[in-house]
Amino acid sequence: MTVIALFGAGGKMGYRLASNLKGSRFEVRHIEVSDAGRTRLKNDLGIDCVPQDQALDGADVVVLAVPDTIIGKVAHAISPSLKAGTMVVALDAAAPFAGHLPERADLIYFVTHPCHPPIFNDETDMEAKTDYFGGVAAKQHIVSSLMQGPDSAYALGEEIAKVIWAPVMRSHRVTVEQMALLEPGLSETVCATLLVVMKDAMDDVIARGVPKDAARDFLLGHMNVLASVIFEERPGLFSDACNKAIEFGKPVLMKDDWKRVFEPQEIAASIQRIT
């Protein structure tokens, strides 16, 4: 049986992983430093945590469900206790991309991250419809990367990824560099920023006298129909008026060189700030 040592098992992310790994084919050893986290695991899931040394003894896989800012510290601290061939799983590309993992050629490094449930989906159950993060009830896609190790190791990493992020639809294999383009590049630097700008714009419209509920309903409804066409979820064409508004609005809102956020040095700088 494959033995997994799950670090940060009682944290926000680790708890989700512990829940999904429970009842799987894997033997999971849970490590949690906080009293609150250990109590939550025990009371909610009936899981007892074990000391770090006991968890790592003979472990085949180590999953680091800890914040980006301490992944390097934790990984270097446990490295001497890891046998050759151990798979270390990171849940975000930031720390691996930044070179924070120990330089050990005999370890396998696997990185995986959820895409989160898509806006366009077929969920009908209310629990799934409101599981915006994923990993509980809503189906989602995932991305994974074998950063270091034999190609044959990818299958195990992907199997674990499909369990911890379940229920999973599509599983995409990418490189760590591509994953960094996706996050923080595409999802945070671009998408999150533009969504904040949209919220700021809505607030300004409200300040100019439009009722809040009317502005929110109007914006979210238009986001839905506009996105369905822009992202080719359905066939459709915008009106001439809408196309002219886009033609005028884009240069007003966006700098000509905005795509430089995807340049390697910009991605590296963003990740440096994160980690």
C-alpha positions, 0 to 999 in steps of 0.5 A: 500500500502506498503511504502518504504523509500529509503535512498541514492536514488540519489547515484550510487546504489540508482538511479538504485533502484529508477528507478526500483521502479518507477511504482511498486506497492510500495509507495516510499519516496526518501531521498538524502542528496546531491544536485547533487543526488536530481537534478538527480532524479528530472531531469531524473526521475521526483522524488522529495525527502522528508525530512528524518522524513517525509519519515520514518513516517509510513514507512513499509520498509527502504532500505539502498542504502548507502555505507557499511562504513556508514550503521551502522551509518545511521541505528542507527540514524533512529532506534528510528523513526522506528515502530515495524515490520519495515523491514530494507533492506541492499544491502550487507552482510558486515555491517549486518554480522559485527553486525553494525545494531541496536539490536532491536528484533522487526525489520525485517532485510533483506539482498539482493544482485545481482549476476550480469548478467552471462557471459553465457547468451542469451542476444541479445539486445545490451543494455542488452549485455553491461549492465554488472552490471545488474538492467537495461536491462540485466537479472540476478540472485539474493541472499537474506537472512532473517537475522531477523524476522518471516519467513513470512516476506521473501516473501515481502523482496524477492518481493522488491528484484526482483523489485530493481534488475529487470529483475531477473531470479533465486532468491536464499535464503541463510543465511547472513553467506553464503552471506559473503562467496560469497562476499567478499570471493568468488567474491572479495577475490578470483575472483577479485584477480585472474582476477587482476593477469590474467591482470598482466600476460597479461601485462607481456606478452605484455611487452615481445613483444606480441602486446596488441590487440593480447594478449587481444583477445587471453586471453579473447577468451580462458577465454570464452572456458575454463570457459564454460568447467570448469563451466559445461556450455557445455560438454568438455575435456581439452587436455593432454597439457592443463591438464599438464599445470594446474597440473604444474601451480596451485602449482606455482600460489597458496599457499597450504592453499589458501582456508583459505580465507573462514574460518570464522575468515578470512571472518570476518577480510575481512569484518572488513576492508571493513566496 
